[in-house]
Amino acid sequence: MHKGALALSDPATVRSRPHSPPRLGPVLRVQQTPDSFAVQPDTVVIGVGGQSSLVGRTFDRRGFLIPGRAVAWLSLDPFIATVD
């Protein structure tokens, strides 16, 4: 897995709840600020007319995965490749 820099201004919120109903226990809120981003696979070769799927994951400064973080993809040159 390849990790690269990621600069985002808004922190992600992760909520952890006990197995009992919420009224019986506290809700733990943890703020995780994105620090790095990993793409799998880290290398892909696509022929003309071909396609591939990539998975992006965001990590905090300690290397912990930030679950549920949305990832937006784009092509810098839509004449070469498009994203949908």
CORMOVEN-V70961 format. One record per residue. RES is the residue in three letters. D_CENTER is the distance of its C-alpha to the mean C-alpha in Angstrom with 2 decimals. Layout:
res->(RES;RES)
d_center->(D_CENTER;D_CENTER)
//
This chain:
res->(MET;HIS;LYS;GLY;ALA;LEU;ALA;LEU;SER;ASP;PRO;ALA;THR;VAL;ARG;SER;ARG;PRO;HIS;SER;PRO;PRO;ARG;LEU;GLY;PRO;VAL;LEU;ARG;VAL;GLN;GLN;THR;PRO;ASP;SER;PHE;ALA;VAL;GLN;PRO;ASP;THR;VAL;VAL;ILE;GLY;VAL;GLY;GLY;GLN;SER;SER;LEU;VAL;GLY;ARG;THR;PHE;ASP;ARG;ARG;GLY;PHE;LEU;ILE;PRO;GLY;ARG;ALA;VAL;ALA;TRP;LEU;SER;LEU;ASP;PRO;PHE;ILE;ALA;THR;VAL;ASP)
d_center->(12.89;12.80;11.24;11.78;12.17;10.05;12.30;11.53;14.48;13.44;12.43;10.51;13.12;13.35;16.72;18.68;21.97;24.95;26.22;29.20;29.31;27.75;31.29;32.21;29.51;27.39;23.78;21.60;19.04;16.69;15.03;12.02;11.57;8.64;10.51;8.92;6.50;7.56;8.73;11.03;13.86;14.30;17.48;18.65;22.06;22.71;26.33;27.78;27.03;24.45;20.89;17.90;14.58;11.40;8.21;5.00;3.15;3.48;7.15;10.20;13.47;14.79;12.17;11.15;7.90;6.77;7.26;7.15;4.82;5.81;5.31;8.96;10.92;14.45;17.43;19.44;22.50;22.77;26.16;24.59;21.45;19.96;16.68;16.91)
//
